[in-house]
Amino acid sequence: MSTKPQLPERPSRAAGGPTALDGLLVVDFTRVVAGPACTQTLADFGARVIKIENPDGGDDTRAYEHAEIGGESAAYLSLNRNKSGIALDLAVPEAREVALDLIRQADVVVENFSSGVMKKFGLDYEAVAPLNPRLVYCSISAYGRNGPFASRPGFDPITQAESGFMSLNGFADGPPVRTGPPIVDMATGMSACNAILLALLARDRLGRGQHVEVALFDVAMGMTGFYGMAYLINGKNPGRFGNSPNGSPTVGVYEASDGPLYMACANDRLYRRLVVEVMNRPDLINEPQFATRKARSENKELLRAAIAEVFASDTLENWMAKMKLANIPVGYLRTVEEGFNAPEARERARLNRIPHRTAQWVPNIEPPIKMSLTAAIDPVAAPLLGEHTEGVMREMLGYDKERIAALAEKGAFGLPKATTSD
């Protein structure tokens, strides 16, 4: 039976403490994964992020079916913390004027629409840069905004497949395998966040903003890492090695008598400790066929079988204790349930719960960045669709009730009327 962790309420940060991005205004036209992951990091560290959604359904992730609470999906909640949400139908001219008013005040715009959409609405970089020369404008796409592939739609698994990244995942005797979580989307979000912060630093020196671009395909290719670099050097197409890079017999999954572990014994010093101090098998270093790294690689199947036989002779906890005593890198092979209920997650205070307007509270996974002086802000759950529309119009743009009502009448916020109190 599944066991959910008991989530504590999140403790508040130090009162009055500074934030890294205090005063930064971000206008966020993104949806799905890569863009929202980028802007959530900015929001977590103090930026005011105004998320603009189509009133007809909003961000696609709102309809994702992993799980839901209070009418909101797990995917949407996981990517849109600490944002203010407004609904604008950009097909309506008056709604586009609202967007322009926000952009005039903004430090950053982030968009990941299909190619040509922002230009169609008059919200592309070339159109808005003259209105706000200090604007940093970030475009996220699958294949870039220029060139013959700019109009191609693309998603995380497509770029995993086309870049070669997917070919590295899986076992040698099986097909390529995409990663479970959308790793290219998440890495693209991180890269976009880095690009924005770099452009903001450059703005301080140069006095003006710029257009920055991040493409999923480029990120996926970069994530081939040293495998891609090795191919460029030796011309050999790298293959799949499952859980053991390059087929290493001392890195990967092994089965104790009552459960699996993952070992990363990747150098001679660690290997000697493993076979002598932990396994009590000095023959696995003394015999010529195992004496050197090259010899072990040539006899890897024989060595892997010998190691597997030893591990199968005792319990997981006994092996974990021995290996930790010998300082051998090893870990439990956990499910998500086990990982989220693990002592590491608990002691590092990775999980908690935060208030939510329709669900009373929702789970929260803490940002992975720790800063001693400018800690992440106290988290606020992802907004309901259009939740802050009226408040943003009133407080940030200075619109009065009559103007807001006129915009609603024109359908700027969608039909039926999608405005709510802040």
Buried (B, 14 or more C-beta within 10 A) or exposed (E): EEEEBEBEEBEEEEEEEEBBBEEBBBBBBBBBBBBBBBBBBBBBBBBBBBBBBBBEEBBBBBEBEEEBBBEBBBBBBBBBBBBBBBBBBBEBEBBBBBBBBBBEBBBBBBBBBBBEBBBEBBBBBEBBBEEBEBBBBBBBBBBBBEEEBBEBEBBBBBBBBBBBBBBBBBEEEEEBBBBEEBBBBBBBBBBBBBBBBEBBEBBEEEEEBBBBBBBBBBBBBBBBEEBBEBBEEEEEEBBBBBEBBEBBBBBBEBEBEEEEBBBBBBEEEBBBBBBBBBBEBEEBBEEEEBEEBEBBEEBBEEBBEBBBEBBEEBEBEEBBEBBEEBEBEBEBBBEEEEEBBBEEBBEEEBBBBBEBBEBEBBBBBBBEEEEEEBBBBEBBBBBBBBBBBBBBBBEBBEBEEEBBBEBBEBBBBBBEBBBBEE
